[in-house]
């Protein structure tokens, strides 16, 4: 019998919550392979990219909900995408009191 790569249904789902200096955003436009325009919960639109270590980990499309870490320099205009939320995570984030942009 082989091992299944799919997790069983009884494993708990971990939800990445925003830490200090991280915001939740919605991808409004894909502008290249790893560059995206994201409207964040702090009412700012940022040009975000996926860091090299995470490039192959998630596939991002328009209207996806993502976790953005703004850059130290140009933090109002640029950021890194550090997590992509699933559709089910949107309701969990709202129930925990986080603002999810529409």
ChimeraX attribute file (.defattr): number of C-alpha atoms within 10 A of each C-alpha:
attribute: neighborCount
match mode: 1-to-1
recipient: residues
	/A:1	3
	/A:2	4
	/A:3	5
	/A:4	7
	/A:5	6
	/A:6	6
	/A:7	8
	/A:8	8
	/A:9	7
	/A:10	6
	/A:11	7
	/A:12	8
	/A:13	8
	/A:14	7
	/A:15	12
	/A:16	13
	/A:17	14
	/A:18	15
	/A:19	9
	/A:20	7
	/A:21	11
	/A:22	19
	/A:23	22
	/A:24	25
	/A:25	28
	/A:26	24
	/A:27	22
	/A:28	16
	/A:29	15
	/A:30	17
	/A:31	12
	/A:32	8
	/A:33	10
	/A:34	15
	/A:35	17
	/A:36	24
	/A:37	21
	/A:38	30
	/A:39	25
	/A:40	23
	/A:41	18
	/A:42	13
	/A:43	9
	/A:44	12
	/A:45	19
	/A:46	22
	/A:47	21
	/A:48	25
	/A:49	21
	/A:50	21
	/A:51	14
	/A:52	9
	/A:53	8
	/A:54	11
	/A:55	14
	/A:56	9
	/A:57	11
	/A:58	12
	/A:59	9
	/A:60	20
	/A:61	14
	/A:62	13
	/A:63	15
	/A:64	17
	/A:65	26
	/A:66	23
	/A:67	23
	/A:68	28
	/A:69	21
	/A:70	20
	/A:71	15
	/A:72	10
	/A:73	9
	/A:74	10
	/A:75	15
	/A:76	14
	/A:77	15
	/A:78	19
	/A:79	27
	/A:80	21
	/A:81	26
	/A:82	19
	/A:83	21
	/A:84	21
	/A:85	17
	/A:86	12
	/A:87	10
	/A:88	8
	/A:89	16
	/A:90	15
	/A:91	13
	/A:92	12
	/A:93	18
	/A:94	11
	/A:95	10
	/A:96	9
	/A:97	9
	/A:98	16
	/A:99	16
	/A:100	18
	/A:101	14
	/A:102	10
